[in-house]
Amino acid sequence: MTAFRFVSMVPCVVLMTATIAAAQQGRPAPSAPLENGYMTGAAGASFSDSQAATFGIEIGETINPRVQAYVAFNYFDDLFNNQAASDLNELSSYLTSVTGDVWALQGRDRGLAFSGGARYLLSRGPSFRPYIGGGPGVLNLQRTITERTLGDVSDPVLVVFGAPDGFIDPREESSFLATAEFIAGVGIASGRTYVDVGYRFRKVFHVESFTFSQFTVGVGMRF
């Protein structure tokens, strides 16, 4: 009798086990955060004829599993080129010889850049995502010229002597130049946190041989 009761309970046990297994299989597994894009704030350095600090903001949107569109805004503390520095040295010597007073002119080109394009993800790893890409943009340069005893002399110097290097239009407060950029780097994702270590190489058009690089580290979030 006992054996009969034991055997009769086997179907019930099997049915209960199958029900529990089906419930576990039907339960959705925890999903990774939905990723539509990213936003970062970055800081680093620019490298041209002069080296200076740079800061930026970048926003990207996922187009497909391998491609992201981006827009970036960057600030450059100084992009003053060697030709412009040489021109100011010559002008300082000329003014010193003419006036009899010692002149020491120095220049600074503050830059603001806006660019947009696409980047291709070389790997879609969960946390480590190298990429390459690029796109067009525009660079705004504002030149400031100072003299050690007179202070800011930008207006009179630019109006009278111009800008022989061709980077600046002396008639305007600032100049806009078309650019193209190549980007490469790696995105590091952890949950919603996103870290971007990137390199940019920019070519500036309509001026002779003006290129500069930018290395930044950005921290932000995925959304």
HUVEN-V314675 format. One record per backbone hydrogen bond with DSSP energy under -1.0 kcal/mol. NH is the residue of the N-H (numbers start at 0). CO is the residue of the C=O. E is the energy in kcal/mol with one decimal. If there is no record, write none. Layout:
# HUVEN-V314675
{{NH CO E} {NH CO E}}
This chain:
# HUVEN-V314675
{{4 0 -2.3} {5 1 -2.2} {6 2 -2.5} {7 3 -2.3} {8 4 -1.0} {12 8 -2.2} {13 9 -2.5} {14 10 -2.6} {15 11 -2.5} {16 12 -2.5} {17 13 -2.4} {18 14 -2.0} {19 15 -2.1} {20 16 -2.2} {21 17 -2.5} {22 18 -2.1} {23 19 -2.0} {24 20 -2.3} {25 21 -2.1} {37 59 -1.9} {38 220 -2.0} {39 57 -2.5} {40 218 -1.9} {41 55 -3.1} {42 216 -1.5} {43 53 -2.2} {44 214 -2.2} {45 51 -2.8} {46 212 -2.6} {47 49 -1.8} {51 45 -1.4} {53 43 -1.6} {54 74 -1.9} {55 41 -2.3} {56 72 -2.4} {57 39 -2.2} {58 70 -2.4} {59 37 -2.5} {60 68 -2.7} {61 35 -3.4} {62 66 -2.7} {63 66 -1.7} {67 118 -2.3} {68 60 -2.6} {69 116 -2.4} {70 58 -2.2} {71 114 -2.9} {72 56 -2.7} {73 112 -2.7} {74 54 -3.5} {75 110 -3.2} {76 52 -2.5} {78 108 -2.2} {84 80 -2.0} {85 81 -2.5} {86 82 -2.2} {87 83 -2.1} {88 84 -1.9} {89 85 -2.2} {90 86 -2.4} {91 87 -2.5} {92 88 -2.0} {93 89 -2.3} {94 90 -2.8} {95 91 -2.1} {96 92 -2.1} {97 93 -2.0} {98 94 -2.6} {99 95 -1.9} {105 145 -2.6} {107 143 -1.8} {109 141 -2.4} {110 75 -2.5} {111 139 -2.3} {112 73 -2.8} {113 137 -2.4} {114 71 -2.4} {115 135 -2.1} {116 69 -2.1} {117 133 -1.9} {118 67 -2.7} {119 131 -3.7} {120 65 -3.2} {121 129 -2.3} {128 186 -2.6} {130 184 -2.5} {131 119 -1.7} {132 182 -1.9} {133 117 -2.2} {134 180 -1.6} {136 178 -1.9} {137 113 -2.6} {138 176 -3.3} {139 111 -3.4} {140 174 -2.7} {141 109 -2.2} {143 107 -2.9} {145 105 -2.7} {146 150 -2.6} {147 103 -1.1} {150 146 -3.0} {152 144 -2.8} {156 152 -2.0} {157 153 -2.6} {158 154 -2.6} {159 155 -2.2} {160 156 -2.6} {161 157 -1.1} {165 162 -2.0} {171 168 -2.1} {174 140 -2.5} {176 138 -2.8} {178 136 -2.3} {179 202 -1.8} {180 134 -2.5} {181 200 -2.4} {182 132 -2.3} {183 198 -2.0} {184 130 -2.0} {185 196 -2.1} {186 128 -2.4} {187 194 -3.4} {188 126 -1.9} {189 192 -2.4} {192 189 -1.8} {193 219 -1.9} {194 187 -2.7} {195 217 -2.7} {196 185 -2.4} {197 215 -2.1} {198 183 -3.0} {199 213 -2.7} {200 181 -2.5} {201 211 -2.9} {202 179 -2.7} {203 209 -2.6} {204 177 -2.8} {211 201 -1.8} {212 46 -2.8} {213 199 -2.2} {214 44 -2.6} {215 197 -2.3} {216 42 -2.3} {217 195 -3.5} {218 40 -2.3} {219 193 -2.7} {220 38 -2.1} {221 191 -3.1} {222 36 -2.1}}
